[in-house]
Amino acid sequence: MRSAYRYLYRVDLVTGSDVIEFARIAARSEGNVWLVNGDKRLNARSILGVYLAKAAWHDVYVEADYDCYFEFRKFIVE
């Protein structure tokens, strides 16, 4: 899904390993990457931020200013 010139995908982070891998992938990306839920936004490069999103939000979305589908496809809910 594309939203206001940004790409938005729902993700599922199940384990602690998922959180760490997700943050590492985000840290390697060249564009801006966030975890979002409604009007809330966290830095996807932060392991703490990814853990917080996993624990506090029912629905977690990755948002980027480029098409990040292939980088995060393991976590994207279709």
C-alpha positions in Angstrom: 0.0 0.0 0.0 1.3 3.5 -0.7 0.4 6.4 1.5 1.2 10.1 0.8 4.4 9.4 -1.1 5.5 6.8 1.4 5.2 3.0 1.3 3.3 1.3 4.1 3.2 -2.4 4.9 1.7 -4.2 7.9 4.3 -6.4 9.7 4.3 -9.2 12.2 7.2 -9.4 14.7 6.7 -12.6 16.7 10.0 -13.3 18.5 12.9 -11.3 19.9 15.0 -12.5 17.0 12.5 -11.0 14.6 12.8 -7.7 16.4 16.6 -7.7 16.2 16.7 -8.8 12.6 14.1 -6.2 11.6 16.1 -3.4 13.3 19.3 -4.6 11.6 17.7 -4.6 8.2 16.3 -1.1 8.9 19.7 0.1 10.0 21.3 -1.0 6.7 18.6 0.7 4.6 19.5 4.0 2.9 16.1 5.7 3.2 14.0 6.7 6.2 12.2 3.8 7.9 9.7 4.0 10.7 7.3 1.8 12.6 3.8 3.4 12.7 0.4 2.9 14.2 -2.1 5.6 13.5 -0.4 8.9 14.5 2.3 7.2 16.5 5.8 6.8 15.0 9.0 5.1 16.1 12.4 4.8 14.5 12.7 1.3 13.0 16.5 1.4 13.3 16.2 1.3 17.1 16.0 -2.1 18.7 14.3 -0.6 21.7 11.8 1.2 19.4 11.0 -2.0 17.6 10.5 -3.9 20.9 8.2 -1.1 22.1 6.1 -1.2 19.0 5.8 -5.0 19.2 4.7 -4.9 22.9 2.5 -1.8 22.8 0.7 -1.9 19.4 -1.8 -4.4 18.1 -1.1 -3.4 14.5 2.4 -2.5 13.5 3.3 -1.0 10.1 6.6 -0.3 8.5 6.7 3.0 6.6 9.5 4.1 4.3 10.1 6.8 1.7 11.1 4.1 -0.8 9.6 0.7 -1.6 11.0 -1.5 1.2 8.9 -4.6 0.4 11.8 -6.9 -0.6 13.9 -5.9 2.4 11.1 -6.6 4.9 9.1 -9.3 3.0 9.8 -11.9 5.7 7.8 -9.8 8.2 5.1 -8.4 5.9 1.5 -9.7 6.5 -0.3 -10.1 3.2 
